[in-house]
C-alpha cells in the first residue's frame, strides 16, 4: 500500500496488527460538502472495517 506520510505509515502498522480491524484500504475518493457558501473537499486517508 502506498502512503503519503509517516503518519499514514504508522496508521497502517496499527491497523495491520489490531485484532479489531478486519480489513483496511487506502481511500483516495474525495467528498464534497458546502460550508459558509463555499464548496470544499475532503479526502479521508483510509477506509476500514472493524469487527
mmCIF entry with sequence, helices, sheets and N, C-alpha, C, O atoms, coordinates in Angstrom:
data_MODEL
# 
_entry.id   MODEL 
# 
_entity.id                         1 
_entity.type                       polymer 
_entity.pdbx_number_of_molecules   1 
# 
_entity_poly.entity_id                      1 
_entity_poly.type                           'polypeptide(L)' 
_entity_poly.nstd_linkage                   no 
_entity_poly.nstd_monomer                   no 
_entity_poly.pdbx_seq_one_letter_code       
;(UNK)(UNK)(UNK)(UNK)(UNK)(UNK)(UNK)(UNK)(UNK)(UNK)(UNK)(UNK)(UNK)(UNK)(UNK)(UNK)
(UNK)(UNK)(UNK)(UNK)(UNK)(UNK)(UNK)(UNK)(UNK)(UNK)(UNK)(UNK)(UNK)(UNK)(UNK)(UNK)
(UNK)(UNK)(UNK)(UNK)(UNK)(UNK)(UNK)(UNK)(UNK)(UNK)(UNK)(UNK)(UNK)(UNK)(UNK)(UNK)
(UNK)(UNK)(UNK)
;
_entity_poly.pdbx_seq_one_letter_code_can   XXXXXXXXXXXXXXXXXXXXXXXXXXXXXXXXXXXXXXXXXXXXXXXXXXX 
_entity_poly.pdbx_strand_id                 A 
# 
loop_
_entity_poly_seq.entity_id 
_entity_poly_seq.num 
_entity_poly_seq.mon_id 
_entity_poly_seq.hetero 
1 1  UNK n 
1 2  UNK n 
1 3  UNK n 
1 4  UNK n 
1 5  UNK n 
1 6  UNK n 
1 7  UNK n 
1 8  UNK n 
1 9  UNK n 
1 10 UNK n 
1 11 UNK n 
1 12 UNK n 
1 13 UNK n 
1 14 UNK n 
1 15 UNK n 
1 16 UNK n 
1 17 UNK n 
1 18 UNK n 
1 19 UNK n 
1 20 UNK n 
1 21 UNK n 
1 22 UNK n 
1 23 UNK n 
1 24 UNK n 
1 25 UNK n 
1 26 UNK n 
1 27 UNK n 
1 28 UNK n 
1 29 UNK n 
1 30 UNK n 
1 31 UNK n 
1 32 UNK n 
1 33 UNK n 
1 34 UNK n 
1 35 UNK n 
1 36 UNK n 
1 37 UNK n 
1 38 UNK n 
1 39 UNK n 
1 40 UNK n 
1 41 UNK n 
1 42 UNK n 
1 43 UNK n 
1 44 UNK n 
1 45 UNK n 
1 46 UNK n 
1 47 UNK n 
1 48 UNK n 
1 49 UNK n 
1 50 UNK n 
1 51 UNK n 
# 
_struct_asym.id          A 
_struct_asym.entity_id   1 
# 
_struct_conf.conf_type_id            HELX_P 
_struct_conf.id                      HELX_P1 
_struct_conf.pdbx_PDB_helix_id       AA1 
_struct_conf.beg_label_comp_id       UNK 
_struct_conf.beg_label_asym_id       A 
_struct_conf.beg_label_seq_id        6 
_struct_conf.pdbx_beg_PDB_ins_code   ? 
_struct_conf.end_label_comp_id       UNK 
_struct_conf.end_label_asym_id       A 
_struct_conf.end_label_seq_id        17 
_struct_conf.pdbx_end_PDB_ins_code   ? 
_struct_conf.beg_auth_comp_id        UNK 
_struct_conf.beg_auth_asym_id        A 
_struct_conf.beg_auth_seq_id         6 
_struct_conf.end_auth_comp_id        UNK 
_struct_conf.end_auth_asym_id        A 
_struct_conf.end_auth_seq_id         17 
_struct_conf.pdbx_PDB_helix_class    1 
_struct_conf.details                 ? 
_struct_conf.pdbx_PDB_helix_length   12 
# 
_struct_conf_type.id          HELX_P 
_struct_conf_type.criteria    ? 
_struct_conf_type.reference   ? 
# 
loop_
_struct_sheet.id 
_struct_sheet.type 
_struct_sheet.number_strands 
_struct_sheet.details 
AA1 ? 2 ? 
AA2 ? 2 ? 
# 
loop_
_struct_sheet_order.sheet_id 
_struct_sheet_order.range_id_1 
_struct_sheet_order.range_id_2 
_struct_sheet_order.offset 
_struct_sheet_order.sense 
AA1 1 2 ? anti-parallel 
AA2 1 2 ? anti-parallel 
# 
loop_
_struct_sheet_range.sheet_id 
_struct_sheet_range.id 
_struct_sheet_range.beg_label_comp_id 
_struct_sheet_range.beg_label_asym_id 
_struct_sheet_range.beg_label_seq_id 
_struct_sheet_range.pdbx_beg_PDB_ins_code 
_struct_sheet_range.end_label_comp_id 
_struct_sheet_range.end_label_asym_id 
_struct_sheet_range.end_label_seq_id 
_struct_sheet_range.pdbx_end_PDB_ins_code 
_struct_sheet_range.beg_auth_comp_id 
_struct_sheet_range.beg_auth_asym_id 
_struct_sheet_range.beg_auth_seq_id 
_struct_sheet_range.end_auth_comp_id 
_struct_sheet_range.end_auth_asym_id 
_struct_sheet_range.end_auth_seq_id 
AA1 1 UNK A 21 ? UNK A 26 ? UNK A 21 UNK A 26 
AA1 2 UNK A 46 ? UNK A 50 ? UNK A 46 UNK A 50 
AA2 1 UNK A 31 ? UNK A 35 ? UNK A 31 UNK A 35 
AA2 2 UNK A 38 ? UNK A 42 ? UNK A 38 UNK A 42 
# 
loop_
_atom_site.group_PDB 
_atom_site.id 
_atom_site.type_symbol 
_atom_site.label_atom_id 
_atom_site.label_alt_id 
_atom_site.label_comp_id 
_atom_site.label_asym_id 
_atom_site.label_entity_id 
_atom_site.label_seq_id 
_atom_site.pdbx_PDB_ins_code 
_atom_site.Cartn_x 
_atom_site.Cartn_y 
_atom_site.Cartn_z 
_atom_site.occupancy 
_atom_site.B_iso_or_equiv 
_atom_site.pdbx_formal_charge 
_atom_site.auth_seq_id 
_atom_site.auth_comp_id 
_atom_site.auth_asym_id 
_atom_site.auth_atom_id 
_atom_site.pdbx_PDB_model_num 
ATOM 1   N N  . UNK A 1 1  ? 0.848   -1.161 0.000  1.00 0.00 ? 1  UNK A N  1 
ATOM 2   C CA . UNK A 1 1  ? 0.000   0.000  0.000  1.00 0.00 ? 1  UNK A CA 1 
ATOM 3   C C  . UNK A 1 1  ? 0.899   1.230  0.000  1.00 0.00 ? 1  UNK A C  1 
ATOM 4   O O  . UNK A 1 1  ? 1.823   1.323  0.808  1.00 0.00 ? 1  UNK A O  1 
ATOM 5   N N  . UNK A 1 2  ? 0.637   2.163  -0.891 1.00 0.00 ? 2  UNK A N  1 
ATOM 6   C CA . UNK A 1 2  ? 1.392   3.405  -0.959 1.00 0.00 ? 2  UNK A CA 1 
ATOM 7   C C  . UNK A 1 2  ? 0.731   4.440  -0.069 1.00 0.00 ? 2  UNK A C  1 
ATOM 8   O O  . UNK A 1 2  ? -0.485  4.625  -0.117 1.00 0.00 ? 2  UNK A O  1 
ATOM 9   N N  . UNK A 1 3  ? 1.531   5.113  0.741  1.00 0.00 ? 3  UNK A N  1 
ATOM 10  C CA . UNK A 1 3  ? 1.025   6.163  1.627  1.00 0.00 ? 3  UNK A CA 1 
ATOM 11  C C  . UNK A 1 3  ? 1.786   7.452  1.365  1.00 0.00 ? 3  UNK A C  1 
ATOM 12  O O  . UNK A 1 3  ? 2.853   7.443  0.752  1.00 0.00 ? 3  UNK A O  1 
ATOM 13  N N  . UNK A 1 4  ? 1.225   8.564  1.837  1.00 0.00 ? 4  UNK A N  1 
ATOM 14  C CA . UNK A 1 4  ? 1.815   9.872  1.560  1.00 0.00 ? 4  UNK A CA 1 
ATOM 15  C C  . UNK A 1 4  ? 2.639   10.433 2.709  1.00 0.00 ? 4  UNK A C  1 
ATOM 16  O O  . UNK A 1 4  ? 3.385   11.393 2.513  1.00 0.00 ? 4  UNK A O  1 
ATOM 17  N N  . UNK A 1 5  ? 2.524   9.861  3.902  1.00 0.00 ? 5  UNK A N  1 
ATOM 18  C CA . UNK A 1 5  ? 3.231   10.453 5.042  1.00 0.00 ? 5  UNK A CA 1 
ATOM 19  C C  . UNK A 1 5  ? 3.618   9.387  6.061  1.00 0.00 ? 5  UNK A C  1 
ATOM 20  O O  . UNK A 1 5  ? 3.139   8.253  6.020  1.00 0.00 ? 5  UNK A O  1 
ATOM 21  N N  . UNK A 1 6  ? 4.487   9.780  6.965  1.00 0.00 ? 6  UNK A N  1 
ATOM 22  C CA . UNK A 1 6  ? 4.867   8.900  8.055  1.00 0.00 ? 6  UNK A CA 1 
ATOM 23  C C  . UNK A 1 6  ? 3.701   8.565  8.954  1.00 0.00 ? 6  UNK A C  1 
ATOM 24  O O  . UNK A 1 6  ? 3.610   7.455  9.479  1.00 0.00 ? 6  UNK A O  1 
ATOM 25  N N  . UNK A 1 7  ? 2.809   9.523  9.133  1.00 0.00 ? 7  UNK A N  1 
ATOM 26  C CA . UNK A 1 7  ? 1.623   9.293  9.963  1.00 0.00 ? 7  UNK A CA 1 
ATOM 27  C C  . UNK A 1 7  ? 0.731   8.220  9.342  1.00 0.00 ? 7  UNK A C  1 
ATOM 28  O O  . UNK A 1 7  ? 0.216   7.355  10.051 1.00 0.00 ? 7  UNK A O  1 
ATOM 29  N N  . UNK A 1 8  ? 0.548   8.270  8.029  1.00 0.00 ? 8  UNK A N  1 
ATOM 30  C CA . UNK A 1 8  ? -0.241  7.239  7.358  1.00 0.00 ? 8  UNK A CA 1 
ATOM 31  C C  . UNK A 1 8  ? 0.458   5.880  7.446  1.00 0.00 ? 8  UNK A C  1 
ATOM 32  O O  . UNK A 1 8  ? -0.210  4.857  7.595  1.00 0.00 ? 8  UNK A O  1 
ATOM 33  N N  . UNK A 1 9  ? 1.781   5.853  7.358  1.00 0.00 ? 9  UNK A N  1 
ATOM 34  C CA . UNK A 1 9  ? 2.524   4.600  7.508  1.00 0.00 ? 9  UNK A CA 1 
ATOM 35  C C  . UNK A 1 9  ? 2.285   4.007  8.887  1.00 0.00 ? 9  UNK A C  1 
ATOM 36  O O  . UNK A 1 9  ? 2.020   2.811  9.011  1.00 0.00 ? 9  UNK A O  1 
ATOM 37  N N  . UNK A 1 10 ? 2.377   4.834  9.924  1.00 0.00 ? 10 UNK A N  1 
ATOM 38  C CA . UNK A 1 10 ? 2.132   4.370  11.287 1.00 0.00 ? 10 UNK A CA 1 
ATOM 39  C C  . UNK A 1 10 ? 0.712   3.847  11.454 1.00 0.00 ? 10 UNK A C  1 
ATOM 40  O O  . UNK A 1 10 ? 0.487   2.851  12.142 1.00 0.00 ? 10 UNK A O  1 
ATOM 41  N N  . UNK A 1 11 ? -0.246  4.522  10.820 1.00 0.00 ? 11 UNK A N  1 
ATOM 42  C CA . UNK A 1 11 ? -1.636  4.094  10.890 1.00 0.00 ? 11 UNK A CA 1 
ATOM 43  C C  . UNK A 1 11 ? -1.801  2.703  10.272 1.00 0.00 ? 11 UNK A C  1 
ATOM 44  O O  . UNK A 1 11 ? -2.508  1.859  10.823 1.00 0.00 ? 11 UNK A O  1 
ATOM 45  N N  . UNK A 1 12 ? -1.154  2.466  9.140  1.00 0.00 ? 12 UNK A N  1 
ATOM 46  C CA . UNK A 1 12 ? -1.202  1.140  8.507  1.00 0.00 ? 12 UNK A CA 1 
ATOM 47  C C  . UNK A 1 12 ? -0.657  0.079  9.445  1.00 0.00 ? 12 UNK A C  1 
ATOM 48  O O  . UNK A 1 12 ? -1.224  -1.007 9.560  1.00 0.00 ? 12 UNK A O  1 
ATOM 49  N N  . UNK A 1 13 ? 0.439   0.391  10.113 1.00 0.00 ? 13 UNK A N  1 
ATOM 50  C CA . UNK A 1 13 ? 1.042   -0.547 11.054 1.00 0.00 ? 13 UNK A CA 1 
ATOM 51  C C  . UNK A 1 13 ? 0.044   -0.914 12.148 1.00 0.00 ? 13 UNK A C  1 
ATOM 52  O O  . UNK A 1 13 ? -0.116  -2.092 12.465 1.00 0.00 ? 13 UNK A O  1 
ATOM 53  N N  . UNK A 1 14 ? -0.627  0.077  12.727 1.00 0.00 ? 14 UNK A N  1 
ATOM 54  C CA . UNK A 1 14 ? -1.599  -0.187 13.790 1.00 0.00 ? 14 UNK A CA 1 
ATOM 55  C C  . UNK A 1 14 ? -2.810  -0.957 13.276 1.00 0.00 ? 14 UNK A C  1 
ATOM 56  O O  . UNK A 1 14 ? -3.304  -1.855 13.959 1.00 0.00 ? 14 UNK A O  1 
ATOM 57  N N  . UNK A 1 15 ? -3.295  -0.619 12.084 1.00 0.00 ? 15 UNK A N  1 
ATOM 58  C CA . UNK A 1 15 ? -4.417  -1.354 11.506 1.00 0.00 ? 15 UNK A CA 1 
ATOM 59  C C  . UNK A 1 15 ? -4.034  -2.814 11.271 1.00 0.00 ? 15 UNK A C  1 
ATOM 60  O O  . UNK A 1 15 ? -4.822  -3.719 11.546 1.00 0.00 ? 15 UNK A O  1 
ATOM 61  N N  . UNK A 1 16 ? -2.825  -3.037 10.762 1.00 0.00 ? 16 UNK A N  1 
ATOM 62  C CA . UNK A 1 16 ? -2.380  -4.394 10.419 1.00 0.00 ? 16 UNK A CA 1 
ATOM 63  C C  . UNK A 1 16 ? -2.340  -5.305 11.640 1.00 0.00 ? 16 UNK A C  1 
ATOM 64  O O  . UNK A 1 16 ? -2.671  -6.487 11.544 1.00 0.00 ? 16 UNK A O  1 
ATOM 65  N N  . UNK A 1 17 ? -1.942  -4.772 12.769 1.00 0.00 ? 17 UNK A N  1 
ATOM 66  C CA . UNK A 1 17 ? -1.758  -5.608 13.959 1.00 0.00 ? 17 UNK A CA 1 
ATOM 67  C C  . UNK A 1 17 ? -2.872  -5.482 14.997 1.00 0.00 ? 17 UNK A C  1 
ATOM 68  O O  . UNK A 1 17 ? -2.777  -6.078 16.069 1.00 0.00 ? 17 UNK A O  1 
ATOM 69  N N  . UNK A 1 18 ? -3.914  -4.727 14.703 1.00 0.00 ? 18 UNK A N  1 
ATOM 70  C CA . UNK A 1 18 ? -5.042  -4.613 15.627 1.00 0.00 ? 18 UNK A CA 1 
ATOM 71  C C  . UNK A 1 18 ? -5.968  -5.816 15.463 1.00 0.00 ? 18 UNK A C  1 
ATOM 72  O O  . UNK A 1 18 ? -6.372  -6.127 14.342 1.00 0.00 ? 18 UNK A O  1 
ATOM 73  N N  . UNK A 1 19 ? -6.311  -6.493 16.548 1.00 0.00 ? 19 UNK A N  1 
ATOM 74  C CA . UNK A 1 19 ? -7.227  -7.637 16.438 1.00 0.00 ? 19 UNK A CA 1 
ATOM 75  C C  . UNK A 1 19 ? -8.659  -7.215 16.095 1.00 0.00 ? 19 UNK A C  1 
ATOM 76  O O  . UNK A 1 19 ? -9.470  -8.053 15.702 1.00 0.00 ? 19 UNK A O  1 
ATOM 77  N N  . UNK A 1 20 ? -8.972  -5.934 16.240 1.00 0.00 ? 20 UNK A N  1 
ATOM 78  C CA . UNK A 1 20 ? -10.329 -5.444 15.965 1.00 0.00 ? 20 UNK A CA 1 
ATOM 79  C C  . UNK A 1 20 ? -10.550 -5.065 14.501 1.00 0.00 ? 20 UNK A C  1 
ATOM 80  O O  . UNK A 1 20 ? -11.696 -4.992 14.058 1.00 0.00 ? 20 UNK A O  1 
ATOM 81  N N  . UNK A 1 21 ? -9.491  -4.825 13.748 1.00 0.00 ? 21 UNK A N  1 
ATOM 82  C CA . UNK A 1 21 ? -9.613  -4.393 12.353 1.00 0.00 ? 21 UNK A CA 1 
ATOM 83  C C  . UNK A 1 21 ? -9.619  -5.621 11.453 1.00 0.00 ? 21 UNK A C  1 
ATOM 84  O O  . UNK A 1 21 ? -8.656  -6.387 11.425 1.00 0.00 ? 21 UNK A O  1 
ATOM 85  N N  . UNK A 1 22 ? -10.709 -5.800 10.719 1.00 0.00 ? 22 UNK A N  1 
ATOM 86  C CA . UNK A 1 22 ? -10.845 -6.936 9.811  1.00 0.00 ? 22 UNK A CA 1 
ATOM 87  C C  . UNK A 1 22 ? -10.106 -6.675 8.502  1.00 0.00 ? 22 UNK A C  1 
ATOM 88  O O  . UNK A 1 22 ? -9.404  -7.550 7.994  1.00 0.00 ? 22 UNK A O  1 
ATOM 89  N N  . UNK A 1 23 ? -10.265 -5.467 7.957  1.00 0.00 ? 23 UNK A N  1 
ATOM 90  C CA . UNK A 1 23 ? -9.557  -5.091 6.734  1.00 0.00 ? 23 UNK A CA 1 
ATOM 91  C C  . UNK A 1 23 ? -9.477  -3.575 6.652  1.00 0.00 ? 23 UNK A C  1 
ATOM 92  O O  . UNK A 1 23 ? -10.223 -2.862 7.322  1.00 0.00 ? 23 UNK A O  1 
ATOM 93  N N  . UNK A 1 24 ? -8.551  -3.092 5.812  1.00 0.00 ? 24 UNK A N  1 
ATOM 94  C CA . UNK A 1 24 ? -8.431  -1.656 5.579  1.00 0.00 ? 24 UNK A CA 1 
ATOM 95  C C  . UNK A 1 24 ? -7.860  -1.425 4.195  1.00 0.00 ? 24 UNK A C  1 
ATOM 96  O O  . UNK A 1 24 ? -7.207  -2.298 3.623  1.00 0.00 ? 24 UNK A O  1 
ATOM 97  N N  . UNK A 1 25 ? -8.114  -0.227 3.659  1.00 0.00 ? 25 UNK A N  1 
ATOM 98  C CA . UNK A 1 25 ? -7.629  0.137  2.332  1.00 0.00 ? 25 UNK A CA 1 
ATOM 99  C C  . UNK A 1 25 ? -7.440  1.639  2.266  1.00 0.00 ? 25 UNK A C  1 
ATOM 100 O O  . UNK A 1 25 ? -8.132  2.398  2.945  1.00 0.00 ? 25 UNK A O  1 
ATOM 101 N N  . UNK A 1 26 ? -6.501  2.055  1.447  1.00 0.00 ? 26 UNK A N  1 
ATOM 102 C CA . UNK A 1 26 ? -6.311  3.484  1.210  1.00 0.00 ? 26 UNK A CA 1 
ATOM 103 C C  . UNK A 1 26 ? -7.557  4.030  0.519  1.00 0.00 ? 26 UNK A C  1 
ATOM 104 O O  . UNK A 1 26 ? -8.082  3.418  -0.411 1.00 0.00 ? 26 UNK A O  1 
ATOM 105 N N  . UNK A 1 27 ? -8.011  5.155  0.971  1.00 0.00 ? 27 UNK A N  1 
ATOM 106 C CA . UNK A 1 27 ? -9.246  5.755  0.454  1.00 0.00 ? 27 UNK A CA 1 
ATOM 107 C C  . UNK A 1 27 ? -8.892  7.102  -0.149 1.00 0.00 ? 27 UNK A C  1 
ATOM 108 O O  . UNK A 1 27 ? -8.679  8.063  0.590  1.00 0.00 ? 27 UNK A O  1 
ATOM 109 N N  . UNK A 1 28 ? -8.823  7.199  -1.440 1.00 0.00 ? 28 UNK A N  1 
ATOM 110 C CA . UNK A 1 28 ? -8.448  8.451  -2.096 1.00 0.00 ? 28 UNK A CA 1 
ATOM 111 C C  . UNK A 1 28 ? -9.625  9.167  -2.754 1.00 0.00 ? 28 UNK A C  1 
ATOM 112 O O  . UNK A 1 28 ? -9.437  10.173 -3.438 1.00 0.00 ? 28 UNK A O  1 
ATOM 113 N N  . UNK A 1 29 ? -10.820 8.658  -2.552 1.00 0.00 ? 29 UNK A N  1 
ATOM 114 C CA . UNK A 1 29 ? -12.004 9.307  -3.121 1.00 0.00 ? 29 UNK A CA 1 
ATOM 115 C C  . UNK A 1 29 ? -12.290 10.591 -2.347 1.00 0.00 ? 29 UNK A C  1 
ATOM 116 O O  . UNK A 1 29 ? -12.284 10.595 -1.116 1.00 0.00 ? 29 UNK A O  1 
ATOM 117 N N  . UNK A 1 30 ? -12.539 11.672 -3.070 1.00 0.00 ? 30 UNK A N  1 
ATOM 118 C CA . UNK A 1 30 ? -12.855 12.941 -2.418 1.00 0.00 ? 30 UNK A CA 1 
ATOM 119 C C  . UNK A 1 30 ? -14.363 13.091 -2.228 1.00 0.00 ? 30 UNK A C  1 
ATOM 120 O O  . UNK A 1 30 ? -15.161 12.668 -3.064 1.00 0.00 ? 30 UNK A O  1 
ATOM 121 N N  . UNK A 1 31 ? -14.716 13.686 -1.137 1.00 0.00 ? 31 UNK A N  1 
ATOM 122 C CA . UNK A 1 31 ? -16.100 14.026 -0.853 1.00 0.00 ? 31 UNK A CA 1 
ATOM 123 C C  . UNK A 1 31 ? -16.211 15.533 -0.858 1.00 0.00 ? 31 UNK A C  1 
ATOM 124 O O  . UNK A 1 31 ? -15.307 16.226 -0.390 1.00 0.00 ? 31 UNK A O  1 
ATOM 125 N N  . UNK A 1 32 ? -17.310 16.046 -1.383 1.00 0.00 ? 32 UNK A N  1 
ATOM 126 C CA . UNK A 1 32 ? -17.520 17.486 -1.442 1.00 0.00 ? 32 UNK A CA 1 
ATOM 127 C C  . UNK A 1 32 ? -18.685 17.870 -0.546 1.00 0.00 ? 32 UNK A C  1 
ATOM 128 O O  . UNK A 1 32 ? -19.681 17.153 -0.448 1.00 0.00 ? 32 UNK A O  1 
ATOM 129 N N  . UNK A 1 33 ? -18.540 19.009 0.101  1.00 0.00 ? 33 UNK A N  1 
ATOM 130 C CA . UNK A 1 33 ? -19.583 19.491 1.002  1.00 0.00 ? 33 UNK A CA 1 
ATOM 131 C C  . UNK A 1 33 ? -19.590 21.015 0.997  1.00 0.00 ? 33 UNK A C  1 
ATOM 132 O O  . UNK A 1 33 ? -18.585 21.656 0.690  1.00 0.00 ? 33 UNK A O  1 
ATOM 133 N N  . UNK A 1 34 ? -20.722 21.570 1.336  1.00 0.00 ? 34 UNK A N  1 
ATOM 134 C CA . UNK A 1 34 ? -20.850 23.019 1.396  1.00 0.00 ? 34 UNK A CA 1 
ATOM 135 C C  . UNK A 1 34 ? -20.618 23.531 2.806  1.00 0.00 ? 34 UNK A C  1 
ATOM 136 O O  . UNK A 1 34 ? -21.075 22.927 3.776  1.00 0.00 ? 34 UNK A O  1 
ATOM 137 N N  . UNK A 1 35 ? -19.902 24.653 2.920  1.00 0.00 ? 35 UNK A N  1 
ATOM 138 C CA . UNK A 1 35 ? -19.648 25.274 4.213  1.00 0.00 ? 35 UNK A CA 1 
ATOM 139 C C  . UNK A 1 35 ? -19.477 26.769 4.019  1.00 0.00 ? 35 UNK A C  1 
ATOM 140 O O  . UNK A 1 35 ? -18.602 27.218 3.279  1.00 0.00 ? 35 UNK A O  1 
ATOM 141 N N  . UNK A 1 36 ? -20.333 27.539 4.700  1.00 0.00 ? 36 UNK A N  1 
ATOM 142 C CA . UNK A 1 36 ? -20.304 29.006 4.624  1.00 0.00 ? 36 UNK A CA 1 
ATOM 143 C C  . UNK A 1 36 ? -20.327 29.511 3.181  1.00 0.00 ? 36 UNK A C  1 
ATOM 144 O O  . UNK A 1 36 ? -19.602 30.438 2.820  1.00 0.00 ? 36 UNK A O  1 
ATOM 145 N N  . UNK A 1 37 ? -21.171 28.885 2.371  1.00 0.00 ? 37 UNK A N  1 
ATOM 146 C CA . UNK A 1 37 ? -21.343 29.313 0.985  1.00 0.00 ? 37 UNK A CA 1 
ATOM 147 C C  . UNK A 1 37 ? -20.251 28.854 0.036  1.00 0.00 ? 37 UNK A C  1 
ATOM 148 O O  . UNK A 1 37 ? -20.249 29.254 -1.128 1.00 0.00 ? 37 UNK A O  1 
ATOM 149 N N  . UNK A 1 38 ? -19.321 28.023 0.500  1.00 0.00 ? 38 UNK A N  1 
ATOM 150 C CA . UNK A 1 38 ? -18.242 27.525 -0.357 1.00 0.00 ? 38 UNK A CA 1 
ATOM 151 C C  . UNK A 1 38 ? -18.366 26.014 -0.494 1.00 0.00 ? 38 UNK A C  1 
ATOM 152 O O  . UNK A 1 38 ? -18.868 25.339 0.404  1.00 0.00 ? 38 UNK A O  1 
ATOM 153 N N  . UNK A 1 39 ? -17.905 25.491 -1.625 1.00 0.00 ? 39 UNK A N  1 
ATOM 154 C CA . UNK A 1 39 ? -17.844 24.047 -1.818 1.00 0.00 ? 39 UNK A CA 1 
ATOM 155 C C  . UNK A 1 39 ? -16.419 23.591 -1.502 1.00 0.00 ? 39 UNK A C  1 
ATOM 156 O O  . UNK A 1 39 ? -15.468 24.008 -2.163 1.00 0.00 ? 39 UNK A O  1 
ATOM 157 N N  . UNK A 1 40 ? -16.279 22.747 -0.506 1.00 0.00 ? 40 UNK A N  1 
ATOM 158 C CA . UNK A 1 40 ? -14.978 22.264 -0.063 1.00 0.00 ? 40 UNK A CA 1 
ATOM 159 C C  . UNK A 1 40 ? -14.871 20.761 -0.286 1.00 0.00 ? 40 UNK A C  1 
ATOM 160 O O  . UNK A 1 40 ? -15.881 20.076 -0.450 1.00 0.00 ? 40 UNK A O  1 
ATOM 161 N N  . UNK A 1 41 ? -13.644 20.255 -0.292 1.00 0.00 ? 41 UNK A N  1 
ATOM 162 C CA . UNK A 1 41 ? -13.445 18.815 -0.476 1.00 0.00 ? 41 UNK A CA 1 
ATOM 163 C C  . UNK A 1 41 ? -12.726 18.224 0.724  1.00 0.00 ? 41 UNK A C  1 
ATOM 164 O O  . UNK A 1 41 ? -12.010 18.915 1.449  1.00 0.00 ? 41 UNK A O  1 
ATOM 165 N N  . UNK A 1 42 ? -12.935 16.936 0.913  1.00 0.00 ? 42 UNK A N  1 
ATOM 166 C CA . UNK A 1 42 ? -12.271 16.181 1.972  1.00 0.00 ? 42 UNK A CA 1 
ATOM 167 C C  . UNK A 1 42 ? -11.939 14.806 1.424  1.00 0.00 ? 42 UNK A C  1 
ATOM 168 O O  . UNK A 1 42 ? -12.790 14.156 0.816  1.00 0.00 ? 42 UNK A O  1 
ATOM 169 N N  . UNK A 1 43 ? -10.705 14.355 1.635  1.00 0.00 ? 43 UNK A N  1 
ATOM 170 C CA . UNK A 1 43 ? -10.287 13.024 1.192  1.00 0.00 ? 43 UNK A CA 1 
ATOM 171 C C  . UNK A 1 43 ? -9.756  12.273 2.402  1.00 0.00 ? 43 UNK A C  1 
ATOM 172 O O  . UNK A 1 43 ? -8.631  12.522 2.834  1.00 0.00 ? 43 UNK A O  1 
ATOM 173 N N  . UNK A 1 44 ? -10.547 11.354 2.960  1.00 0.00 ? 44 UNK A N  1 
ATOM 174 C CA . UNK A 1 44 ? -10.075 10.584 4.110  1.00 0.00 ? 44 UNK A CA 1 
ATOM 175 C C  . UNK A 1 44 ? -8.896  9.699  3.720  1.00 0.00 ? 44 UNK A C  1 
ATOM 176 O O  . UNK A 1 44 ? -8.787  9.262  2.574  1.00 0.00 ? 44 UNK A O  1 
ATOM 177 N N  . UNK A 1 45 ? -8.018  9.443  4.681  1.00 0.00 ? 45 UNK A N  1 
ATOM 178 C CA . UNK A 1 45 ? -6.831  8.634  4.403  1.00 0.00 ? 45 UNK A CA 1 
ATOM 179 C C  . UNK A 1 45 ? -7.120  7.155  4.225  1.00 0.00 ? 45 UNK A C  1 
ATOM 180 O O  . UNK A 1 45 ? -6.479  6.493  3.408  1.00 0.00 ? 45 UNK A O  1 
ATOM 181 N N  . UNK A 1 46 ? -8.088  6.623  4.987  1.00 0.00 ? 46 UNK A N  1 
ATOM 182 C CA . UNK A 1 46 ? -8.339  5.187  4.961  1.00 0.00 ? 46 UNK A CA 1 
ATOM 183 C C  . UNK A 1 46 ? -9.813  4.871  5.113  1.00 0.00 ? 46 UNK A C  1 
ATOM 184 O O  . UNK A 1 46 ? -10.599 5.674  5.617  1.00 0.00 ? 46 UNK A O  1 
ATOM 185 N N  . UNK A 1 47 ? -10.160 3.689  4.666  1.00 0.00 ? 47 UNK A N  1 
ATOM 186 C CA . UNK A 1 47 ? -11.462 3.089  4.903  1.00 0.00 ? 47 UNK A CA 1 
ATOM 187 C C  . UNK A 1 47 ? -11.170 1.774  5.597  1.00 0.00 ? 47 UNK A C  1 
ATOM 188 O O  . UNK A 1 47 ? -10.389 0.967  5.092  1.00 0.00 ? 47 UNK A O  1 
ATOM 189 N N  . UNK A 1 48 ? -11.789 1.545  6.753  1.00 0.00 ? 48 UNK A N  1 
ATOM 190 C CA . UNK A 1 48 ? -11.506 0.316  7.472  1.00 0.00 ? 48 UNK A CA 1 
ATOM 191 C C  . UNK A 1 48 ? -12.776 -0.324 7.974  1.00 0.00 ? 48 UNK A C  1 
ATOM 192 O O  . UNK A 1 48 ? -13.789 0.347  8.176  1.00 0.00 ? 48 UNK A O  1 
ATOM 193 N N  . UNK A 1 49 ? -12.717 -1.638 8.174  1.00 0.00 ? 49 UNK A N  1 
ATOM 194 C CA . UNK A 1 49 ? -13.825 -2.430 8.661  1.00 0.00 ? 49 UNK A CA 1 
ATOM 195 C C  . UNK A 1 49 ? -13.417 -3.026 10.006 1.00 0.00 ? 49 UNK A C  1 
ATOM 196 O O  . UNK A 1 49 ? -12.429 -3.753 10.105 1.00 0.00 ? 49 UNK A O  1 
ATOM 197 N N  . UNK A 1 50 ? -14.185 -2.709 11.025 1.00 0.00 ? 50 UNK A N  1 
ATOM 198 C CA . UNK A 1 50 ? -13.897 -3.176 12.382 1.00 0.00 ? 50 UNK A CA 1 
ATOM 199 C C  . UNK A 1 50 ? -14.918 -4.244 12.753 1.00 0.00 ? 50 UNK A C  1 
ATOM 200 O O  . UNK A 1 50 ? -16.116 -4.074 12.525 1.00 0.00 ? 50 UNK A O  1 
ATOM 201 N N  . UNK A 1 51 ? -14.442 -5.337 13.323 1.00 0.00 ? 51 UNK A N  1 
ATOM 202 C CA . UNK A 1 51 ? -15.345 -6.426 13.668 1.00 0.00 ? 51 UNK A CA 1 
ATOM 203 C C  . UNK A 1 51 ? -15.381 -6.707 15.142 1.00 0.00 ? 51 UNK A C  1 
ATOM 204 O O  . UNK A 1 51 ? -16.101 -7.602 15.583 1.00 0.00 ? 51 UNK A O  1 
# 
